[in-house]
Amino acid sequence: MALFMIGFITYGGTLVFYAAIFPRLARNTPHARTLRTTYEAGEISREDYEQEESLEKNRISNISTVGPFSRSVDSRTFTKSHGLGA
């Protein structure tokens, strides 16, 4: 029972720290930085920027939730089937 409690407390702690750092992670990916400079240069609209930024946040979130379980899935198959790469 004690291990169960320690596990859940530790899991909760990691979620708190992840939630705090998540916005910074999503804003500082190479794609997000390129997107931001493109938006600031006036090459894309605000709506396009917000949509792409939202997709980048979703990508980071998917990596964090799928990452520990992805060993059983070939990474190339997963990447292609989920539209994450070439």
Secondary structure, 3 states (H helix, E strand, C coil): CHHHHHHHHHHHHHHHHHHHHHHHHHHCCHHHHHHHHHHHCCCCCHHHHHHHHHHHHHHHHHHHHHHHHHHHCCHHHHHHHCCCCC
